[in-house]
Amino acid sequence: MIDLYTFKTPNGRKISVALEELGIPYNVKVVDITKGDQFKPEFLAINPNNKIPAIVDHAAPGGRPLALFESGAILLYLAEKTGALMPSDPRGKAEVTQWLMFQMGGVGPMLGQLTHFRNYAPTKVPYGIERFLSESKRILGVLDRQLASRDYLATTYSIADIATYPWLKGARDMHPDLFEGLHSLPQYLHRVGSRPAVQRGMQVP
Ligand SMILES: N[C@@H](CCC(=O)N[C@@H](CS)C(=O)NCC(=O)O)C(=O)O
């Protein structure tokens, strides 16, 4: 059994979607980051970086429970453990890893900062808003062009799509202007969002 420490955010939902896709049973442990649960000693013992998501796999290889944080690392672990959602050949694996890293280092941080500066910053910082708006638009353009000739980011549906979908869905709801003039991303959102496992995972917690 896997314990999933999560909250209703895109990073948390990557893992509930993956677990739903893989059919792995899991316990949901809600960490309410709006109330400071992420700073409680019992959570810091699992993730010293005080952020969700994190997992504890009680049936990890080696016979000891494994605590893991960083959504990308968790997705890679789950794919490796199950042999699913990631091709086994080096070329296919590299392609999925590339788009996963693009999400972890680009899509998530840029959209996250845009939401912060546009919606939550206590003072309006025009430079911050402009900077993250133009980077977010550039990054969505990269994804839109990649998806012009294919259904998924890599050759087949993978953990790269699972990492990216919750962020794109959140961005479309919060910043619809980012999607103006894009053609492939709306179809991709519909394609991935129609998967029953994605719909279940996006409801957690
Ligand atoms: N790189 C991390 C980012 C995790 C992250 O930023 N989590 C946010 C919610 S989406 C969080 O827990 N924030 C609480 C805090 O910073 O105190 C990952 O992908 O797991």
The ligand as a Gaussian input file, in Angstrom:
#p B3LYP/6-31G(d) Opt

LIG

0 1
 N        9.134000      20.565000      -7.215000
 C        8.128000      20.155000      -6.282000
 C        7.170000      21.306000      -6.046000
 C        6.128000      20.974000      -5.004000
 C        5.322000      22.198000      -4.627000
 O        5.639000      23.336000      -5.028000
 N        4.282000      21.975000      -3.816000
 C        3.473000      23.066000      -3.335000
 C        2.010000      22.844000      -3.715000
 S        1.809000      22.673000      -5.465000
 C        3.539000      23.107000      -1.822000
 O        3.444000      22.091000      -1.181000
 N        3.711000      24.301000      -1.225000
 C        3.726000      24.470000       0.194000
 C        4.828000      25.364000       0.671000
 O        5.642000      25.800000      -0.164000
 O        4.895000      25.644000       1.862000
 C        7.389000      18.931000      -6.841000
 O        7.210000      18.864000      -8.062000
 O        7.018000      18.032000      -6.068000

